[in-house]
Amino acid sequence: MTSANQINEVLSRLRGAPAATFEAYTRSLRQGGVLPATKRGRGAKPMTAEDAGMILLAVMRGANTKAAENAAELGALIAAEDSLDSFGNESIFSAKLQTLDWEDGITLKQAIGRVIGTFADAQEHELFATTSTLRLEVDRYFPAAALTFTPHPDKTSAYLEAWKAALPDAKQVWPWASLAGVLHNPIRLSFKHPSRHAIRTSFEAGETEENRSAHDAWHALIRQRTAFDLHGTEAITASTIGGLASLFRKTKGTGD
């Protein structure tokens, strides 16, 4: 059973700050309803991998006084196509998700929980070709994040074919892989505000009013968050994921 104190201690070790620093984040997340309220000590509700991920997102975003607001916003981000890394092409975006066996509509909260769970189950090398390229980056001022990873060679063929089918006359931009199927450059999977996801799904469904509302929400958000000249990102790697995952490993033969 994993406790909040254990998560705080791991983050303290990994980030070089006192455990009390992270206790303040956990307390703020409970007060804001992002983490479930629970008893202290014996009888406390065990933490999940998703809970650990939400604490991590709050820490990466900034001050503990806004921990609940920040974690809730980041955790609700949805995997989305990105013109910067896949030319906004839906088939390429879908193929990215397929390399991880993830469904359309997955949130950042779910994604971090699954990655931590994969490491906890010692299955990371069945999902990734290498963990050295694994990187989670969050924007500290805008609702955006990205997961960078190199998928297992068994998962790359559909991704490579999606590029060829989408851009048959642009071989110069196709990703390429070794003969063993390992991509030479990692994949970048973006996570964006739910309104961006709603823009796409409402368009595909032919829902005009919903599409207009989603566009309005997205552009209002851009105006609000770009009113000041504030920029910055925070990133973690497999070291942090692995450290948190160690708290959720099952003991052999116990099922715990």
C-alpha positions in Angstrom: 0.0 0.0 0.0 1.5 3.3 -1.1 1.0 6.4 1.1 1.2 10.1 0.2 4.2 10.4 2.6 6.1 7.8 0.6 5.4 9.7 -2.6 6.6 12.9 -0.9 9.8 11.2 0.2 10.5 9.9 -3.3 9.9 13.4 -4.8 12.1 14.9 -2.1 15.0 12.6 -3.1 14.5 13.1 -6.8 14.1 16.9 -6.7 16.4 17.8 -3.9 13.9 19.6 -1.7 12.7 18.7 1.9 9.7 16.3 2.1 7.8 19.1 3.8 7.8 20.9 0.5 5.8 18.1 -1.1 3.6 17.6 1.9 2.3 21.1 1.3 1.4 20.1 -2.3 -0.4 17.0 -1.1 -2.3 18.9 1.5 -3.4 21.5 -1.0 -4.5 18.8 -3.5 -6.6 17.2 -0.8 -8.2 20.4 0.2 -9.0 21.2 -3.5 -10.6 17.8 -4.1 -7.9 16.6 -6.6 -6.8 13.9 -4.2 -9.4 12.0 -2.1 -9.8 13.0 1.5 -8.6 10.2 3.8 -7.6 9.4 7.4 -4.1 9.8 8.7 -1.9 6.7 9.5 -3.6 3.3 9.7 -6.8 3.2 7.7 -5.6 5.8 5.2 -6.7 5.2 1.7 -3.8 3.9 -0.5 -2.6 6.2 -3.2 -2.8 5.1 -6.9 -0.4 5.7 -9.7 -2.7 8.4 -11.1 -2.7 10.1 -7.7 1.2 10.1 -7.8 1.0 11.6 -11.3 -1.3 14.4 -10.1 1.1 15.3 -7.3 3.9 15.3 -9.8 1.9 17.6 -12.2 1.2 20.1 -9.4 4.9 20.2 -8.4 6.0 20.7 -12.0 3.5 23.5 -12.6 4.5 25.8 -9.8 3.4 27.1 -6.3 1.7 24.8 -3.9 -0.9 27.4 -3.2 -2.3 26.7 -6.7 -1.6 23.0 -6.6 -5.2 21.8 -7.0 -6.0 24.3 -9.8 -2.8 23.5 -11.7 -3.0 19.7 -11.3 -6.6 19.6 -12.3 -6.0 21.7 -15.4 -3.0 19.7 -16.5 -4.5 16.3 -15.7 -7.6 17.1 -17.8 -5.5 17.8 -21.0 -6.3 15.4 -23.8 -3.9 13.8 -26.3 -4.2 15.8 -29.5 -2.8 16.2 -33.0 -0.1 18.8 -33.4 0.9 20.7 -36.6 4.5 21.0 -35.2 5.2 17.3 -35.0 2.7 15.6 -37.3 1.5 18.3 -39.6 -1.9 18.1 -37.9 -2.6 14.8 -39.7 -5.2 12.7 -37.9 -4.0 9.3 -39.2 -0.5 10.1 -38.0 -1.9 11.1 -34.6 -3.9 7.9 -34.4 -0.8 5.9 -35.2 1.1 7.6 -32.4 -1.6 6.5 -29.9 -1.5 2.9 -31.4 2.2 2.6 -30.6 1.3 2.8 -26.9 -2.1 1.0 -27.2 -3.8 4.1 -26.0 -7.3 5.2 -27.0 -8.4 8.5 -28.5 -9.5 10.9 -25.7 -6.9 9.8 -23.2 -6.1 12.5 -20.6 -2.7 13.4 -19.2 -3.8 12.1 -15.8 -4.6 8.7 -17.3 -1.4 8.7 -19.4 0.9 9.4 -16.5 -0.9 6.8 -14.4 -0.4 4.2 -17.2 3.3 5.0 -17.7 4.0 4.8 -14.0 2.0 1.5 -13.9 4.0 0.1 -16.8 7.2 0.8 -14.9 5.7 -0.6 -11.7 4.9 -3.9 -13.5 8.5 -3.9 -15.0 6.9 -3.9 -18.5 8.6 -0.7 -19.7 10.8 -2.5 -22.2 7.8 -4.1 -23.8 6.3 -0.6 -24.5 9.5 1.4 -25.2 12.6 0.6 -27.3 14.5 2.6 -24.7 13.6 4.6 -21.7 16.5 7.1 -22.3 14.3 9.3 -24.5 11.2 9.2 -22.2 10.4 12.8 -21.2 7.3 14.5 -19.9 7.2 18.3 -20.4 4.5 20.7 -19.1 4.0 24.3 -19.8 4.0 26.4 -16.6 1.6 29.1 -18.0 -0.4 27.5 -20.7 -2.5 24.3 -20.6 -0.2 22.2 -22.7 2.1 19.2 -22.2 4.0 16.7 -24.3 5.2 13.1 -23.8 8.3 12.2 -25.8 9.1 8.5 -26.2 10.6 5.8 -28.5 8.1 3.0 -29.0 9.0 -0.7 -29.0 10.1 -1.8 -32.5 7.1 -4.1 -32.8 4.8 -1.0 -32.6 6.5 1.2 -35.2 5.4 -0.3 -38.6 1.9 1.2 -38.5 3.3 4.6 -37.5 5.8 4.6 -40.4 3.1 3.5 -42.8 0.8 6.3 -41.6 3.4 8.9 -42.5 3.8 7.4 -46.0 0.1 7.3 -46.6 -0.5 10.8 -45.4 2.4 12.4 -47.2 3.3 10.2 -50.1 5.2 12.9 -51.9 7.2 14.2 -49.0 9.7 11.5 -48.3 12.1 14.0 -46.8 9.9 14.5 -43.7 9.1 10.8 -43.1 10.5 9.4 -39.8 12.9 6.5 -40.4 14.0 3.5 -38.4 16.8 1.0 -38.3 16.4 -2.4 -39.8 15.4 -3.7 -36.4 12.5 -1.2 -36.4 13.8 1.3 -33.8 12.9 4.9 -34.7 15.9 7.2 -35.0 14.0 10.0 -33.5 11.5 9.7 -30.7 7.8 10.5 -31.0 6.3 13.6 -29.4 2.7 13.2 -28.3 1.0 16.5 -27.4 -1.7 17.0 -24.8 -3.9 20.0 -25.1 -6.9 21.7 -23.6 -10.2 19.7 -23.8 -11.6 22.4 -26.1 -9.1 21.4 -28.8 -10.3 17.8 -28.6 -13.9 19.1 -28.8 -13.1 21.1 -31.9 -12.1 17.9 -33.7 -14.8 15.5 -32.4 -17.6 18.0 -33.0 -16.3 18.7 -36.5 -16.2 14.9 -37.3 -19.7 14.5 -35.9 -21.0 17.5 -37.9 -22.2 19.3 -34.8 -22.0 22.9 -35.9 -23.0 24.6 -32.6 -20.7 22.4 -30.5 -17.9 23.1 -32.9 -18.5 26.9 -32.7 -18.6 26.8 -28.9 -15.4 24.8 -28.8 -13.6 27.2 -31.1 -14.8 30.1 -29.0 -13.6 28.5 -25.8 -10.2 27.7 -27.3 -9.6 31.3 -28.6 -10.8 32.8 -25.4 -8.3 30.7 -23.5 -5.5 31.8 -25.9 -6.4 35.5 -25.3 -6.4 35.0 -21.6 -3.2 33.1 -21.2 -1.1 35.1 -23.7 -2.1 38.5 -22.2 1.3 38.6 -20.3 4.8 37.7 -21.6 5.2 34.7 -19.4 6.9 31.5 -20.8 8.5 28.4 -19.3 8.4 24.7 -19.2 9.3 22.0 -16.7 10.4 18.5 -17.6 11.0 15.1 -16.0 12.5 11.9 -17.4 12.3 8.2 -16.7 14.3 8.7 -13.5 11.2 10.3 -11.9 8.8 7.9 -13.4 10.9 5.0 -12.2 11.2 6.4 -8.7 7.5 6.8 -8.3 6.8 3.4 -9.9 9.0 1.7 -7.3 6.3 2.5 -4.8 3.7 0.6 -6.7 5.6 -2.6 -7.5 3.9 -5.8 -6.4 5.8 -8.1 -4.2 6.4 -11.5 -5.8 4.1 -14.2 -4.5 2.0 -11.8 -2.4 -0.3 -10.2 -4.9 0.1 -6.9 -2.9 
